Amino acid sequence: MRQMRRAKDAMDRDWADPHLDLDAVAAHAGYSRFHFIRAFKEVYAETPGQYLSRRRIERAQDMLRAADLSVTEICMLVGFSSVGTFSSTFKRQTGLSPSEYRSRHVGRGAALIPGCYAMLWAGGFPARGPGAGAGAPAGSPDEPRNSGEADGESGCLR
């Protein structure tokens, strides 16, 4: 049981990684991939793939209710590499498409979190290198800093 919890913890920690590998998760439990699938299903009543998919869809539901991000952005943030797979999995698990889910659940609480803040929190912004931005070298005074400078229109950090 301890090995199964260790593997499940690894999936809970790395759920957003689209390259999360069944072999690596099985190694956390000390099993081959096929024995791990059988043992996991016996303990948790679902396969590791079903568990991971369910966790990702739960996170997507949270983001659809709370963040002002597109369905595609949410799809990528929760670890799906295909919008089609994400949408069909979402509909199978919730009975609604991601867009239908958002339209039914938005407006029942606080305002949506601006997408730029949600992306920043999720680590979705790519690293900036030399030449990123208006042609200024990295660290130059002309390059926007992440020090609270706000974009006047959205209120988001540049």
Residue pairs with C-beta under 8 A, 6 or more apart in sequence:
1 43
3 28
3 29
3 30
3 31
4 29
4 39
4 40
4 43
4 44
6 28
6 29
7 25
7 26
7 28
7 29
7 36
7 40
7 48
8 40
8 44
8 51
9 28
10 24
10 25
10 28
11 20
11 25
11 48
11 51
11 52
11 55
12 55
14 20
15 52
15 55
15 56
15 59
15 78
15 79
16 56
16 59
16 77
16 78
16 79
16 122
17 79
18 76
18 79
18 80
18 81
20 52
20 79
22 33
22 36
22 37
22 48
22 49
23 33
25 36
25 48
26 32
26 33
26 35
26 36
26 37
29 36
29 39
29 40
31 39
36 48
37 47
37 48
40 46
40 47
40 48
40 51
41 47
44 51
46 54
52 79
53 89
53 93
54 93
56 78
56 79
56 80
57 78
57 89
57 90
57 93
57 94
59 77
59 78
60 74
60 75
60 78
60 86
60 90
60 98
61 94
61 101
61 105
63 69
63 74
63 77
63 78
63 118
64 71
64 74
64 98
64 101
64 102
64 105
64 106
65 102
65 105
65 106
65 108
65 109
66 109
66 110
66 112
66 113
66 118
67 74
67 112
67 113
67 115
67 118
68 112
68 113
68 114
68 115
68 118
69 77
69 115
69 118
69 119
70 115
71 83
71 86
71 87
71 98
71 99
71 102
72 83
73 115
73 119
73 124
74 98
75 82
75 83
75 86
75 87
75 98
76 124
77 119
77 122
77 124
78 86
80 86
80 89
86 98
87 97
87 98
90 96
90 97
90 98
90 101
91 97
94 101
96 104
106 112
114 154
114 155
114 156
115 156
116 151
116 154
116 156
116 157
117 156
118 124
119 125
120 157
128 138
128 143
129 138
130 137
130 138
131 137
132 138
132 143
133 142
133 143
133 144
134 142
134 143
136 142
136 143
137 143
144 158
146 157
148 157
149 157
149 158
150 156
150 157
150 158
151 157
151 158
